[in-house]
Amino acid sequence: MAKKYFGTDGIRDRIGKGLMTPEQILKLGWAVGRVLKSQGASKVMIGKDTRISGYMFESALEAGLIYAGVDVMLLGPMPTPAVAYLTQTFHADLGIVISASHNPHHDNGIKFFDAQGLKISDEMEWAIEAAFEQPMSMGQAQDHLAKLGRAIRVNDAPGRYVEFCKSTYRETKKLDGLHIVLDCAHGAAYHVAPLVFSELGAKLTVIGDQPNGLNINQGCGATDLLALQNKVREVGADLGIALDGDGDRLMMLDSRACVFDGDDILYILATGLYQSQSGVVGTLMTNKAFENAFREKGIGFVRANVGDRYVMQALKERDWVLGAEGSGHVLCLDKSTTGDGIIAALQVLSVLVRENKKLHDYQKEIKKFAMRLINVSITKPFKITDSPALEKAIHEIESEFNQSVRVLVRASGTEPLVRVMVESSSDEIAMKLANRLAFEVRESFS
């Protein structure tokens, strides 16, 4: 059954559209509260990132939950993974994050975690949607005031989370002498991430730590690395760390300001800290060079659909703990229940300290395949089997090039597009093959 409001990562939209209005969020809070009360639960924790609209939506959610009879614990600005962690430690029944992650300030969204710090189930999302469709009321309550929830602020939340993050770095040797440039994306981690790394001994240069409600992810953070690259070069740092607006993504730079994305981080951890694990999970977009490298090292590798939700699902099915997306979501399930940029960075630093390596040393180990991506507009529903010519072209390419080429042709989940991707050790071959497949898509579906 398709969901009306929930996407792959909660609810998200432009402010003023869809559910992202004060009235709708008020009712959403009430609907969530009604579902929780029906399950015998009554305590919710709310955190947010630094968007100016977060104040408005926090108040609306709080009011709706209280009207439904649920108690609320307010964390203020906190990274998404911090809310997941604190939901567990405070024994709350649900954690809510007001954030649109890496999106600009004019978007916002709502994410949910269950009592175990995991993203809520499809069944819970369906139940919330069903409750949302009902008119707001206090049910059968006669004494209205006695049935209202209460709200408190958790003032020591940042300190608790800082200590938790530090506890996941387990090397005897600390980060003394390591010069790190840290970009907090003017986001939710601006006040906690610097404390984590500095208290472990690193010399820090911090940027992106002056949120004003409008500058989150603006020219900074994990989705725009230019400012971090310039600062790493300017101060001669050993490495750079970039988080995104809600702190669940990580990108890193070496001392030369070369980028290490989620694929690179997955490789470093899989061959270092997690080398005893049976396997790791990437996505359909993980560079083929890493798939080949994992095979050569005897490390199992599985591709999941794009989205950390699907990486998590694949890990759970196999009882594995390490997975990542190229965009910077890194899951270390032995350390945290969800993607956490700070904790993932600490695990990479642990490998560097333990093996006495520099980040740029890993660039010598992997030569990434060239990737060519062509977006083809379509006017007809896309199904590969509806085009014998496209099927034949894909089969011929895969037969001819075997392990030296990877092909991915898939429909966009949000636009009338087909994404044609080809990876090859040769950029020229990748472009040639991508153009061939894009031609077949246009002929059959445009």
HELIX and SHEET records of a PDB file:
HELIX    1   1 PRO A   22  SER A   38  1                                  17    
HELIX    2   2 SER A   53  TYR A   67  1                                  15    
HELIX    3   3 THR A   80  THR A   89  1                                  10    
HELIX    4   4 ASP A  122  PHE A  132  1                                  11    
HELIX    5   5 HIS A  144  LYS A  147  1                                   4    
HELIX    6   6 ALA A  157  SER A  167  1                                  11    
HELIX    7   7 ALA A  193  GLU A  199  1                                   7    
HELIX    8   8 LEU A  226  VAL A  235  1                                  10    
HELIX    9   9 GLY A  262  THR A  271  1                                  10    
HELIX   10  10 LYS A  288  GLU A  296  1                                   9    
HELIX   11  11 ASP A  308  ARG A  318  1                                  11    
HELIX   12  12 GLY A  341  GLU A  355  1                                  15    
HELIX   13  13 LEU A  359  LYS A  364  5                                   6    
HELIX   14  14 ILE A  384  ASP A  386  5                                   3    
HELIX   15  15 PRO A  388  PHE A  401  1                                  14    
HELIX   16  16 ASN A  402  SER A  404  5                                   3    
HELIX   17  17 ASP A  427  PHE A  445  1                                  19    
SHEET    1   A 6 ILE A  11  ARG A  14  0                                        
SHEET    2   A 6 ASP A 107  ASP A 114 -1                                        
SHEET    3   A 6 LEU A  94  ILE A  98 -1                                        
SHEET    4   A 6 LYS A  43  LYS A  48  1                                        
SHEET    5   A 6 ASP A  71  PRO A  77  1                                        
SHEET    6   A 6 ALA A 151  ARG A 153  1                                        
SHEET    1   B 5 LYS A 203  ILE A 207  0                                        
SHEET    2   B 5 HIS A 179  ASP A 183  1                                        
SHEET    3   B 5 LEU A 239  LEU A 243  1                                        
SHEET    4   B 5 LEU A 250  LEU A 253 -1                                        
SHEET    5   B 5 VAL A 259  PHE A 260 -1                                        
SHEET    1   C 2 GLY A 279  THR A 283  0                                        
SHEET    2   C 2 GLY A 300  ALA A 304  1                                        
SHEET    1   D 2 LEU A 322  ALA A 324  0                                        
SHEET    2   D 2 VAL A 330  CYS A 332 -1                                        
SHEET    1   E 3 ALA A 370  SER A 377  0                                        
SHEET    2   E 3 LEU A 417  SER A 424 -1                                        
SHEET    3   E 3 VAL A 405  ALA A 411 -1                                        
END                                                                             
